[in-house]
Amino acid sequence: MQFTLDTSNPMAPSASDASGSSSVMPTILLIEDNMADAKIVEILLEETENINCRIDHQMTLGQGLEALDGDVEYAAVLLDMNLPDSRGFETLTRVLEKFPDDNVILLTGTKDREIGFKAVELGAQDYLVKGEFDSDELAKSLRFSIERKKVINRLAQMQRLAQTGNWEFRPGDKYFFASPEALRIVGLTSGGKNLFEELENPNSPFHAIYDWYACQTNEACAFDKEIGFELNGEKRFILIEGSCSDDQGRMCCQGIIQDITDRRVGEELRKAHELSQRSAKMKEQFVASISHEMRTPMNAILGMSNILIQMDLEKEQHGLVSSIKQSSEILLGVVNDILEISTLQNGKIVFENTTFDIKELIDNLFDVMQYKLEEKDLLFERTIPENLPSLLIGDKLRLNQVLYNLVGNSIKFTDKGAVGLHLEVFETTSTDINLKFSVSDTGIGIPEDKVDTVFGSFTRVRTKDRIFEGTGLGLSIAKNIVQQLGGEIGATSVLGEGSVFTFTMRFGIGSAETAAAPPTERSYEIDANRPIRLLLAEDHKMNQLVARKTIERAYPNIELTIVDNGQLAVEALQANIYDMVLMDIQMPIMDGYEAAVYVREHVTGPMNTVPILAMTAHAHISKDKQYLQYGMQDFVLKPFDPKQLFSKIAQYAQA
């Protein structure tokens, strides 16, 4: 049985299939033998405005497996745990063994959370308790599944293009998984969720992973091996890399497998160096791409939230919009953290030496953190030695970043008591000083066997009764900065009593002569009645709407022209006069950089020198200033801050 649910409304985003196309409605497979429960799912989806989908309903597991084996690509599978031809966890494992890449949401009639946790452990994406979930919960789970399917497909495509697959090995569970690209590389056409027998097979290239794990003496060591195998009569070369980590007492090994046959021939002596460079570049491009893809929709979310919050809303509506805005800002912080750790790990960060007031820096830190401290009713203790010079020479921004991460981390994990920042003069000469910073708290503490791991990337503290937000990158960022500045960082902790994080950092001793006058920030304003002619080149329809609403609310007399690509922007500048141009970088037909170069080299008249500002979601633009090479004067980063945007418009429109 198949039925279609259409809960669309004019303001809702268009439905997308699993590959990201906006022209096909996603299909959900519901395997449920109880017609009443199936009808409930239908009713709940009709009640929500958050998702449009088509449902394919099958009554038995056999029928469901047959449907999954057909031509339809399902965005998610809603699977009843007990069916006429299968019961219990066997139902789930039979689906995942045959279709390991499908998103399965388990429907269970019991409230026992352990069953749900077990289902997720076995590979289910989520679980819902019948009679307990509402339309919002169902829509949320399905929406996540649909978006996850898109990401998985994009990652699979990237793996195919890069000829790189990934694998995972859990020795304690006798579990081994390899991605489709990893299987293709070694000549396997298909496989289930658990390929442990391939790991044990001496004739399989994967057997090298098994040998490595069996022979190693240090479970934390990394694995890097090149393998002499034959596939279809042709000699092939692959590189298998990986490492092991302890996940809550269970050893887990993960890594990649890469086809290096083409590069292997004639490049034997240079292969290690070039592989390292390629891997680093791919990682950088991947992070930058993901950042851009996330910042673009976030610009729409934050922009519309900023517009809505200025409207005459009811108290409840205002609260909901504020929650959306705050959640988006948290997500933006996550993206920024990922970019920052990537920059640090790639060694591309540039440190600066300026004279600054250390006591003023600490006062400012306290001012920023004060609301968080007051929110949890925490004391903030600080100790500054009397012999500490007021003026130091070093990277003020990076020191502040380290302190912000450490103090913020302590506040997050402390519910009562105090957080402290204590400075100690470690050693000093006539020209420089080595300081020891200690950040203490009376929080939850860290288990003794986990203290050494908290500075790793994506490491998060887990407790039975509470989940703490965050990417797990803050301490890793702090460690990278401190070490690249030649300092040391560490931690001590007592579980249930608190932690102390310490680091050392060397500075020059400054003086009034070395201290430059602080730059004065000029405030740019435009008479609201002054007409402004502004050209916006932006291909994303939602971002066009956000920009139009934001700008027109601030400048009622503005004449705003919007075009979809760089080619149309050039044509508009050849035919009309504008005060300035906001130019998106990534556009079809002609991108922003190409358009800017064309304007500077080929457009004659006053528009040859019109101010052009790059408007982009690529966060690295502020660091490499590449836009200057193409004749652009400045940039606005998405998601944009309305105040910053208005300041830039005022600055350049009156130039």
C-alpha positions in Angstrom: 0.0 0.0 0.0 1.3 3.5 -0.9 -0.1 6.8 0.1 1.2 10.4 -0.2 1.2 13.1 2.4 1.4 16.7 1.3 1.7 19.1 4.2 3.3 21.8 2.2 2.6 25.5 2.8 3.8 28.6 0.8 6.5 29.5 3.3 7.9 26.0 3.7 11.1 24.9 1.9 10.7 22.6 -1.0 11.0 18.9 -0.4 14.2 17.2 -1.5 15.1 13.7 -2.3 18.1 11.9 -0.7 20.5 13.1 -3.4 19.6 16.8 -2.7 17.3 17.4 -5.7 14.4 19.7 -4.9 12.2 18.2 -7.7 11.5 14.8 -6.1 9.5 14.2 -2.9 11.4 11.9 -0.5 9.8 8.4 0.1 9.6 6.8 3.5 9.2 3.0 3.8 6.9 2.1 6.7 7.1 -1.6 7.6 4.2 -2.1 10.1 1.6 -4.9 10.3 -0.8 -3.0 12.6 -3.0 -0.8 10.5 -4.0 1.4 13.5 -0.3 2.2 14.1 0.2 2.9 10.4 -2.7 5.2 10.4 -1.3 7.1 13.5 1.9 7.7 11.6 -0.1 9.0 8.6 -2.1 11.4 10.9 0.9 12.7 12.7 2.7 13.5 9.5 -0.4 15.3 8.2 -0.3 17.5 11.3 3.2 18.7 10.8 4.4 21.5 8.5 8.0 20.5 8.8 8.2 17.7 6.2 6.6 16.6 2.9 7.0 12.9 2.0 5.6 9.9 0.3 5.0 6.8 2.4 5.3 3.2 1.0 3.6 0.9 3.5 4.5 -2.8 3.7 2.9 -5.3 6.2 5.7 -7.8 6.6 9.5 -7.8 6.8 9.7 -9.9 3.6 7.7 -7.4 1.7 9.8 -4.6 3.2 13.1 -6.2 2.2 11.7 -6.8 -1.3 10.8 -3.0 -1.5 14.3 -2.0 -0.3 15.8 -4.2 -3.0 13.8 -2.4 -5.7 14.4 0.8 -7.7 13.1 3.3 -5.1 15.7 5.0 -2.9 14.1 5.5 0.5 15.1 8.4 2.6 14.3 6.5 5.8 12.8 3.2 7.0 10.2 3.2 9.8 10.5 -0.4 11.1 8.1 -2.1 13.5 10.2 -4.3 15.9 7.6 -7.2 15.9 6.2 -8.4 12.5 4.4 -11.6 11.4 7.6 -13.0 9.9 10.2 -11.6 12.3 10.4 -10.4 15.9 12.7 -8.6 18.2 16.2 -7.3 17.3 16.4 -9.9 14.5 14.0 -7.7 12.5 16.5 -4.8 12.7 19.6 -6.9 12.1 18.1 -8.6 9.0 17.4 -5.2 7.4 20.9 -3.7 8.3 22.8 -6.8 7.2 21.3 -6.5 3.7 21.0 -2.7 3.5 23.7 -1.3 5.9 23.6 2.2 4.4 19.8 2.7 4.9 18.5 5.0 7.7 16.4 2.8 10.0 14.1 4.3 12.7 12.9 1.5 15.0 9.2 1.6 16.2 8.8 -0.2 19.5 5.9 -0.8 21.8 8.0 -0.8 25.0 9.2 2.2 27.0 12.4 0.4 28.1 15.2 2.8 27.0 17.7 0.0 27.1 15.9 -1.5 24.1 16.2 1.8 22.3 19.9 2.2 23.2 20.5 -1.4 22.0 18.8 -0.7 18.7 21.0 2.4 18.1 24.1 0.3 19.1 23.1 -2.3 16.5 23.0 0.4 13.8 19.5 2.0 14.0 19.5 5.8 13.4 16.8 6.4 16.1 14.0 4.7 17.9 10.4 5.9 18.7 8.1 4.4 21.4 4.6 3.8 20.0 2.0 5.9 21.8 4.7 8.2 23.2 5.9 10.2 20.2 4.0 13.2 18.7 4.1 14.8 15.2 7.0 17.0 16.0 9.2 14.1 17.3 8.3 12.0 14.3 9.0 14.9 11.8 12.3 15.7 13.6 13.5 12.2 13.3 12.5 11.9 9.7 13.9 15.3 8.8 17.2 14.3 10.3 17.1 11.0 8.4 16.5 12.8 5.1 19.3 15.3 5.7 21.6 12.5 6.8 20.8 10.6 3.6 21.9 13.7 1.6 25.1 14.0 3.5 25.9 10.3 3.1 25.3 10.5 -0.6 27.5 13.6 -0.9 30.3 11.9 1.2 30.0 8.7 -1.0 30.4 10.9 -4.1 33.4 12.6 -2.6 34.9 9.2 -1.7 34.4 8.0 -5.3 36.0 11.1 -6.7 38.9 10.8 -4.2 39.2 7.0 -4.6 39.2 6.9 -0.9 37.0 4.7 1.4 36.7 4.4 5.1 36.6 1.4 7.5 35.9 0.7 11.1 37.1 -2.3 13.3 35.8 -3.0 16.8 37.9 -6.0 18.0 35.8 -6.7 21.1 32.7 -7.1 19.0 34.4 -8.9 16.1 32.9 -6.2 13.9 34.4 -4.8 10.7 32.8 -2.3 8.3 34.0 -0.9 5.0 32.3 1.8 2.9 31.2 1.0 -0.7 34.2 2.8 -2.1 36.6 0.8 0.1 35.0 -2.4 -1.1 35.2 -1.3 -4.7 38.9 -0.5 -4.4 39.7 -4.1 -3.3 37.4 -5.7 -5.8 34.4 -6.5 -3.6 31.1 -5.6 -5.2 28.9 -5.8 -2.0 28.9 -6.7 1.6 26.9 -6.6 4.8 27.2 -4.4 7.8 29.7 -6.8 9.5 32.5 -8.0 7.2 34.6 -9.6 10.0 35.3 -12.7 7.9 37.0 -10.5 5.3 39.3 -9.3 8.1 40.3 -12.8 9.0 40.7 -13.9 5.4 44.5 -14.1 4.7 43.8 -13.5 1.0 42.0 -10.3 1.6 43.8 -6.9 1.5 41.8 -6.1 4.7 43.7 -8.8 6.5 46.6 -6.4 7.0 44.5 -4.5 9.5 43.9 -7.7 11.4 47.6 -8.5 11.4 48.5 -5.0 12.6 46.1 -5.1 15.5 47.1 -8.6 16.6 50.9 -7.7 16.5 50.9 -4.2 18.0 52.0 -3.6 21.6 50.7 -0.1 21.9 46.9 0.1 21.2 47.1 3.9 20.7 49.6 3.7 17.8 48.8 4.6 14.2 48.6 2.3 11.3 50.0 3.1 7.9 50.7 0.4 5.3 51.0 0.1 1.6 49.8 -3.3 0.1 51.5 -6.0 -3.6 47.8 -7.4 -4.7 46.3 -8.6 -8.0 42.8 -7.6 -9.2 41.4 -8.9 -12.5 44.9 -9.8 -13.6 46.2 -6.3 -12.9 48.6 -5.3 -10.1 47.1 -2.7 -7.8 48.5 -0.7 -4.9 46.5 0.6 -2.0 47.3 2.5 1.2 45.5 1.6 4.4 45.7 4.1 7.3 44.1 4.1 10.7 44.4 4.5 14.4 42.8 3.1 17.6 41.1 4.9 20.4 39.4 3.9 23.6 35.7 4.7 23.5 34.3 4.2 27.0 36.4 1.2 27.7 35.9 -0.3 24.2 38.6 -0.3 21.6 37.7 1.1 18.2 39.9 1.3 15.2 39.1 3.6 12.3 40.8 4.7 9.1 40.8 5.0 5.3 41.8 2.9 2.3 43.0 4.7 -0.8 43.8 3.5 -4.3 47.3 4.8 -5.1 48.0 2.6 -8.1 48.3 5.5 -10.6 50.6 7.6 -8.4 52.6 4.5 -7.3 54.1 4.0 -10.8 57.2 6.2 -11.3 56.8 8.0 -7.9 58.2 5.5 -5.5 60.6 7.9 -3.8 58.2 10.7 -3.4 55.0 8.8 -2.6 55.0 9.3 1.2 55.5 13.1 1.0 53.0 13.6 -1.8 50.4 11.4 0.0 50.7 13.5 3.1 50.2 16.7 1.1 47.2 15.3 -0.7 45.5 14.1 2.5 46.1 17.5 4.1 44.7 19.4 1.1 41.7 17.1 0.9 41.0 17.7 4.5 41.3 21.4 4.2 39.0 21.5 1.1 36.5 19.3 2.8 36.3 21.5 5.9 36.1 24.6 3.8 33.4 23.1 1.6 31.3 21.9 4.6 31.7 25.3 6.2 30.4 27.0 3.1 27.5 24.6 2.7 26.5 25.2 6.3 27.0 29.0 6.4 24.8 29.5 3.3 21.6 28.2 4.8 22.6 29.6 8.2 22.7 33.1 6.6 19.0 32.6 5.7 18.1 31.3 9.2 19.9 34.0 11.1 18.9 36.7 8.7 15.2 35.9 8.9 15.5 35.5 12.7 17.0 39.0 12.9 14.1 40.4 10.7 11.4 38.6 12.7 12.7 39.6 16.1 12.4 43.3 15.1 8.7 42.9 14.3 5.8 43.3 16.7 5.5 39.8 18.0 3.6 38.2 20.8 5.7 37.2 23.8 5.6 33.5 22.9 6.5 34.2 19.3 9.4 36.4 20.3 10.7 33.6 22.5 10.5 31.1 19.7 12.4 33.3 17.3 15.0 34.1 20.0 15.5 30.3 20.5 16.0 29.8 16.7 18.5 32.7 16.6 20.4 31.4 19.7 20.5 27.9 18.3 21.8 29.2 14.9 24.5 31.2 16.7 25.6 28.0 18.6 25.8 26.2 15.3 27.9 29.0 13.8 30.2 28.7 16.8 30.6 25.0 16.0 31.5 25.8 12.3 34.0 28.4 13.5 35.6 25.9 15.9 36.0 23.3 13.1 37.6 25.9 10.8 39.9 27.1 13.6 41.2 23.6 14.5 41.8 22.9 10.8 43.8 26.1 10.4 45.9 25.3 13.5 46.5 21.7 12.5 47.6 22.7 9.0 50.1 25.1 10.5 48.6 28.1 8.6 48.0 30.3 11.5 50.0 33.6 11.7 50.8 34.9 15.2 51.3 38.6 15.9 53.3 40.5 18.5 51.7 43.6 19.9 51.9 45.4 23.2 48.8 45.0 25.3 47.6 45.4 28.9 47.4 42.0 30.5 45.2 43.2 33.4 42.8 44.9 31.0 42.6 41.7 29.0 41.6 39.8 32.1 39.0 42.4 33.1 37.5 42.2 29.6 37.4 38.4 29.9 35.5 38.6 33.2 33.0 41.1 31.6 32.3 38.7 28.7 31.9 35.7 31.1 30.0 37.5 33.8 26.5 36.7 32.5 27.4 33.0 32.4 28.7 33.2 35.9 25.7 35.0 37.2 23.4 32.6 35.4 24.8 29.7 37.4 25.5 31.8 40.6 29.2 31.1 40.4 32.0 33.1 42.0 34.9 34.2 39.9 38.2 34.2 41.7 41.4 35.7 40.2 45.0 36.1 41.4 47.4 38.5 39.8 50.9 38.7 41.2 52.2 42.1 42.2 55.4 41.7 40.2 53.5 41.2 36.9 54.3 43.9 34.4 51.2 45.7 33.1 52.3 45.8 29.5 53.3 42.6 27.7 54.3 41.9 24.1 52.7 38.9 22.4 49.6 37.7 20.6 46.8 39.2 22.6 44.1 37.6 20.4 45.4 34.1 20.8 46.0 34.4 24.6 42.4 35.7 24.9 41.2 32.7 22.8 43.0 30.2 25.1 41.6 31.8 28.2 38.1 32.1 26.8 38.1 28.4 25.9 39.5 27.3 29.3 37.3 29.6 31.5 34.2 28.9 29.4 34.9 25.2 29.7 35.1 25.4 33.5 31.9 27.4 33.7 30.1 24.8 31.6 31.1 21.9 33.8 30.5 23.7 37.1 27.1 24.0 38.7 28.0 25.4 42.1 31.0 26.9 43.7 33.7 28.9 41.9 35.8 29.3 38.8 39.2 30.8 39.2 41.9 32.4 37.0 45.3 32.5 38.7 48.5 34.0 37.2 52.1 33.2 38.4 55.4 34.6 37.2 57.2 31.4 36.2 60.5 33.0 35.2 61.6 36.4 34.1 64.5 38.2 32.4 65.1 41.9 31.6 63.4 41.5 28.3 60.8 38.8 28.6 58.6 36.8 31.1 57.2 33.3 31.2 53.8 33.2 32.8 51.9 30.3 34.2 48.1 30.5 33.9 45.8 28.2 36.0 42.1 27.9 35.5 40.4 26.1 38.4 36.8 25.0 39.0 34.7 23.1 41.5 32.8 21.2 38.8 32.2 17.6 37.9 35.8 16.7 37.4 37.4 14.2 35.0 38.0 10.5 35.6 41.7 9.8 36.2 42.1 7.6 33.1 40.5 10.3 30.9 42.6 13.4 31.9 45.2 12.8 29.2 42.6 12.6 26.5 40.6 15.8 27.1 42.8 17.8 24.8 42.0 15.6 21.8 39.8 16.8 18.9 36.1 16.1 19.3 36.6 14.8 22.9 33.5 15.3 25.0 32.8 14.6 28.7 30.0 12.1 29.0 27.9 11.5 32.2 25.1 9.1 32.8 22.5 11.8 33.7 23.6 14.7 31.6 24.7 15.6 28.1 26.9 18.7 27.7 26.8 20.8 24.5 29.8 21.5 22.4 32.0 20.2 19.7 34.8 19.0 22.0 37.2 21.2 20.1 37.8 24.0 22.6 40.5 22.3 24.6 42.1 21.0 21.4 42.3 24.6 20.0 43.8 25.8 23.2 46.4 23.1 23.2 47.4 23.8 19.6 47.8 27.5 20.2 49.8 27.1 23.4 52.2 24.5 21.8 52.7 26.5 18.6 53.7 29.5 20.8 56.2 27.3 22.6 54.3 26.7 25.8 53.0 23.7 27.6 49.5 22.8 28.7 48.1 20.2 31.0 45.3 19.3 33.5 44.8 17.7 36.9 41.4 16.7 38.2 39.5 14.9 41.0 36.2 13.3 39.9 33.3 15.1 41.6 35.5 17.8 43.1 36.8 19.8 40.1 39.7 20.4 37.7 42.7 22.7 37.2 44.0 23.5 33.7 47.4 25.1 33.5 49.5 26.4 30.6 52.6 28.5 30.2 53.2 31.2 27.7 56.2 33.5 27.1 55.9 37.2 26.5 58.1 40.2 25.9 58.0 42.9 28.5 56.4 46.0 27.0 56.6 49.7 27.7 54.7 52.9 26.9 57.1 53.4 24.0 56.2 50.0 22.4 52.5 50.4 22.9 50.7 51.7 19.8 47.7 53.9 20.1 44.5 51.8 19.9 42.9 52.2 16.5 39.8 54.4 16.5 36.8 52.8 14.9 35.1 55.1 12.5 31.3 55.0 12.6 29.7 55.2 9.2 26.2 56.5 8.8 24.0 57.5 5.9 21.1 59.9 5.9 18.0 57.7 5.8 16.5 60.0 3.2 19.4 59.8 0.8 18.7 57.6 -2.2 21.2 54.7 -2.6 21.6 52.5 -5.7 22.8 49.1 -4.7 23.5 46.0 -6.9 23.4 42.6 -5.2 24.7 39.5 -7.1 23.4 36.4 -5.3 22.2 33.1 -6.7 20.6 31.7 -3.5 16.9 32.7 -3.5 16.5 32.5 0.2 19.6 34.7 0.8 18.2 37.2 -1.8 15.1 37.5 0.3 17.1 37.9 3.6 19.3 40.6 2.0 16.4 42.5 0.5 14.3 42.5 3.7 17.3 43.4 5.9 18.5 46.2 3.7 15.1 47.7 2.8 14.1 47.9 6.4 17.2 49.9 7.2 17.2 52.1 4.1 13.6 52.9 3.0 14.8 55.0 0.0 17.3 52.4 -1.3 17.0 51.2 -4.9 18.1 47.6 -4.7 18.7 45.5 -7.8 19.3 41.8 -7.4 20.8 39.5 -10.1 21.4 35.7 -10.1 25.0 35.5 -11.3 28.1 37.4 -12.2 27.3 37.7 -15.9 24.1 39.5 -15.1 25.9 41.7 -12.6 28.4 42.8 -15.4 25.5 43.5 -17.8 23.7 45.6 -15.1 26.9 47.6 -14.4 27.3 48.3 -18.2 23.7 49.6 -18.4 23.2 51.5 -15.1 24.9 53.5 -12.4 25.2 52.1 -8.9 26.8 53.4 -5.7 28.2 50.0 -4.8 28.0 46.2 -5.4 27.6 43.3 -3.0 29.0 40.3 -5.0 28.6 36.7 -3.9 31.7 34.6 -4.8 30.2 31.2 -5.7 27.7 31.7 -8.5 26.9 29.9 -11.8 27.8 31.0 -15.3 30.3 33.7 -14.0 31.4 33.7 -10.4 32.1 36.8 -8.3 35.8 36.9 -8.8 35.5 36.6 -12.5 32.8 39.3 -12.6 35.0 41.7 -10.5 38.0 41.2 -12.8 35.8 41.8 -15.9 34.4 45.0 -14.4 37.9 46.3 -13.6 39.4 45.4 -17.0 36.5 45.9 -19.5 33.7 48.1 -18.1 34.3 51.7 -19.0 33.0 54.8 -17.3 32.2 55.4 -13.6 31.3 51.8 -13.0 34.9 50.8 -13.7 35.8 51.9 -10.2 32.5 51.2 -8.4 33.1 49.7 -4.9 32.7 45.9 -5.0 32.4 43.9 -1.8 32.7 40.2 -1.7 29.7 38.6 0.1 30.6 35.0 0.9 30.2 32.1 3.2 33.9 31.1 2.9 35.3 32.0 6.3 38.9 32.0 5.2 38.4 35.1 3.2 39.2 37.4 6.1 42.6 35.6 6.5 43.9 35.3 3.0 42.4 38.5 1.6 42.3 36.9 -1.8 39.4 39.2 -2.8 41.9 42.1 -3.1 43.6 40.4 -6.0 40.4 40.6 -8.0 39.8 44.3 -7.6 37.4 44.0 -4.6 37.7 46.5 -1.8 36.2 44.6 1.2 34.0 41.7 2.2 30.9 40.7 4.2 30.9 37.3 5.7 27.8 35.1 5.7 25.9 34.7 7.9 26.2 38.5 8.0 25.7 40.7 11.0 23.2 43.4 10.0 25.1 46.1 11.9 28.3 45.2 10.0 26.5 45.1 6.7 25.0 48.5 7.3 28.4 49.9 8.3 29.9 48.6 5.1 27.1 50.0 3.0 27.4 53.4 4.7 31.2 53.4 4.2 31.3 52.5 0.6 28.1 54.0 -0.8 29.2 57.4 0.2 32.8 57.0 -1.0 
